[in-house]
Amino acid sequence: MDIHSHNHQALDAYENVLEHLRDKHIRITETRKAIVAYMVKSTEHPSAEKIYHDLLPKFPGMSLATVYNNLKVLVEEGFVAELKISNDSTTYYDFMGHQHVNIVCESCGKIVDFMDVDLLDIAKEAHQQTQFEITKVQLLAYGICPECQAKQVKIL
């Protein structure tokens, strides 16, 4: 995907989120717009603290509580997922603009997206086996990233 089409997709996602929030009569503040833009553009899975520190220079009056409150709204509206990693008390956030599985490095904690997966098939199969109405599918896979694998080889 070229950078132009990625930027266009991010702009579309940003506008879609804001339109949805307006339709639900959720107030659109400058900090809310900044947090939405941050999440849409992020290639990482940031914590609330990271978002706060990254946006603080542009929004010096913003509090960490404001970031958490905005993330809570985005989670409730289904645009952002909370990622709770085993053995880590930090909550990470993931913009759900595309279907993917999150893969977590058990050594360094890095989180990456695995894109080529059909979560709808998983949801259908889960429904067929359990009769649950599946409202969302969130998967975490764990492994060792290439960088940590290389470090382990050097130690041995």
JOFENPE-V682755 format. One line per field, one symbol per residue. ss: DSSP state (H for helix, E for strand, L for the rest). phi: phi as a letter, one per 40 degrees, with the letter a starting at -180 (. if undefined). burial: # if it has 24 or more other C-alpha atoms within 12 Angstrom, else .. A space follows every 10 residues. Layout:
# JOFENPE-V682755
ss=???
phi=???
burial=???
This chain:
# JOFENPE-V682755
ss=LLHHHHHHHH HHHHHHHHHH HHHLLLLLLH HHHHHHHHHH HLLLLLEHHH HHHHHHLLLL LLLHHHHHHH HHHHHHLLLE EEEELLLLLL EEEEELLLLL EEEEELLLLL EEEELLLLHH HHHHHHHHHH LLLLLLLLLE EEELLHHHHH HHHHHL
phi=.ccccccccc cccdcccccc ccccgcdbcc cccccccdcc cccbbccccc ddcccddcbc ccbccccccc cccccccgcb bcbbccgacc cbbbcccaca bcbbcccbgd bbcbccabcc cccccccccb gccccabbbb bbabcdcccc cccccc
burial=.........# ..##..##.. #......... ########## ##..####.. ##..#..... .#.#.###.# #.###...## ###.#..... .######.## #####...## ###....... .......... ......#### .......... ......
